């Protein structure tokens, strides 16, 4: 059995970002997953103005467990793009926010090659030194498998290695604890949740839309996606209203 969140006084949003960079030209694949540096800075400034604290998954855990209460938002980045370090971290540091970046341990210092067959532009991922810089800058590294595989399309032994070895490899590289996992593509089954628990992860995030509530399993947490076209008013609706909750399956 995995543990559930203790009841929170209010739903907790976990923001999901990918690239913090100017979007490629219209018609480019996955263009929606780019958030411009200026838009990201405005979103973070709005959180601060409204009295929210942006937190990494480790920072968020006491709130998810119901041990603390407050206006908090989880901030996560998938895949480990270098532009997270160059364009997002200075904004986070300026506001005193922390975040978690989910890293693919066997792709460090490479590019998003898993998207190559979809025509997605190849973009640099953080290398080992840059990951250590990320951690030294007050941010957190999470695990996102070894190769960015679809866990449901691999055998059990491979899936277990993708989950467990990613953790140990990242801990060796960053010299810091890696306690949080993100299912690649949001693609998983109950046995993969059990594998994440067996590997010692405290939480795991999905691509299920919605804010976190008391009944949510800590190893199947929903998130709030932020897209290129997410306006500032819509951003506010996503975190402060049931806008995303209604999109939950």
N, C-alpha and C positions, 0 to 999 in steps of 0.2 A: 504493500500500500504506500502511496505517496502522500505527502502532507498537503493540506489545503490552507489557503489564507484564512487567518482568523478575521472575523468581521471588521471591516474598516468603517469609519464614520462616513466616508464618502468614497466613491470610485476613484481609483488611481490610474491615470493614463501612463502607458509606457510608449514613448514616441519611437517610431521606426524610420530611420534614414538610411540611405545608401551613399550616394555621392554628393558632396558639397562643392559644386562646381557649376560653371555656366553650361547650360544644356547644349548638346550638338544641334545641328540644323534640323528644321522641321522634317519629319518623316523618318528620323533616325530611330533605331530599335531601342526600346526601354527609355525613351527620352523623359518619360514621366518620373523616373527615379533620380533625376538630377534636381537638386535644390540649390539655387544660386547662393553664393556667399552673403550677398546683401539680404536676401530673403531669410536665410538662416539667422543672421545677426538680428533682424527685426523680430523674428519669432522668439528668440532667446530673451531679447530686451522686453518683449511683452510679458513673458513669463515672470521676469524679475519685477516689472512694474505692477503686476497683479498679485505679487507676494508669494509666488511659487518658488520652490527650490528645485533646481535640476540636479538629479542624482544618478549615479551609476547603479547597477543592479545590486551591488553589495550595500551601497548606501540606502537603497530602497527597501531592502529585506525587512528591517524592523517595522516598517510601515505596512508592508504586505502581510506580515505575521500578526499585525495588530498590537505590537509592543509599543509603537509610537503613533501619534496622530499629528497631522499637519498638512499644509498645502505643498504637496510634492509631486513631481513628475519624473518618471524614469526617462533617460535619454540613451538610445541605443543606435549603433551604426552597424550595418551588415557588411561583411566581406573584407574590411581593412584597407580601404583605398587611401593612398597617400594624401589625397586632398582633404581627408578627415583631419589629418595632422596639421596641414598647412593652413587650411581655411576654417576649420571648426574649432580646433583646440584654443587658439588665441581668444575667440569669443567666449568660450566656456570659462577660461581662466579669468578673464576680465570680470565676469559676473560671479565668480566663486562657485561655478557649477562643475559637477563631475559627470562622467558618462562611461558607457561600456561599448567597446568595439569588438565585434565577433570576428575572429581571425581563422582563416583556413591554414592549418599548420604546415602543409606541404606546398603551399603556394606563396610563402613569404618572399617578398622581393621580386615577385613575378607580375603577372597581369591576370585579369579576369578571363582566363582562357576557357572556362566552363561555359561562357556565353558566346564564344567565337562562332559557333555554328548558327547562331541566331542573328549574325550580322552586327553584334554589339561592338562598339569601338573598344579597343584594348587600352586599359588605363592602368598605370602603375599601382601596385599594392605596397604597403609599408614593408621595408626590410627589417632585419633583426635589430639593427641599431635604432631605427626609427620607432619600432615598437617599444624599445626601452625608453626612448625619449617621450613617447606617449604616456607611459606609466610614470616616469619621473615628473611629468607635467600634471600629475594629479588625476589622470584618467585610468581606466581599467581595461584589461584585455579579457575577453570571453572566448569560448571555443565555438567553432562553426564547422566542425569535421576536419578531416585531413585533406580531402580533395574536392569538397563541395559536391558530394554525391547525393543522389536521391536514395535515401535509406530504404524506402520500400522496394527499390529495384535492385538491391544487393542482397546477398545471402547473410544469414545471421552472424557468422564469424566476421565477415567484412564490416558489417554495420557496427559490431561491437568494437572493432579496432578503430573505425572512423571516429567513434565517440570517445572511447577511453584514451587512445594513444594521442589524440589531438590535445587532450588536457595535459598529459605528461610532457609532450613535446613543447607546448607553449610555456609551461612552467619552467622548463629548463632554459628556454631562450630569454624569457623576461625576468627570471629570478623572482617571480611573484606568484601568489596563489591565483589559480584559474578556477573559479567556483560556479561559473554560469555558462550555459549552453544555449545555442540557437539552432533549431532544426533547419538544415538547408532546404530551400524552397518551401518551407513549412510542411514538408512531406515526411510523415511518420505514422507509426502504428503503436498500439499499447506496449508491444515488446520493446520498442525503442525508448519509450518513457522509462521502462524498467531498467534498461541499459544505462540511461543517463543517471538514474538514481544509484545504480550499482557502482558507477564511475565516481560517485561522490559529489555530483553537481547539486548545488543548493536550489537552483532555479533553471528553468528552460523556457525560452520564448518561442512563439509560433507566429504565423502570419494571420491567424484568426483576428478579426477586427473587433475592437471593443476596449473598454477600460476594465481594469482588474477589480473584482469584487470579492466579497468574503468567501464565497463558495469555490473560487477558482483554485485548481491544483497548481501548486508552485512550479511544477514541471510541465505545465501546459498553459502558460500565461498568454493572454491575447495582447495585441499591441494596437497602437493608433498610427497608421501610415501617414507620412507627410510627403506630398508629391510636389513636382515642379509647379503645378497649377493651384496649389493650396494657398489661397489668399489669406491675409491676416485675419479678417473676420471669420473665415471658415476655420482657420487654425484655432481660434478661440472657441468656436462651437465644438470642435473635435475634443478639446480637453475639458471644457466646462459644462457640457450638456450631454444628452443621450444620443447625439448625432451618430457616433460610432457604435454605440451599444445596439442601436436598431439594425445595424448591418451585420451583427453577429449571427452565425448560423445556428 
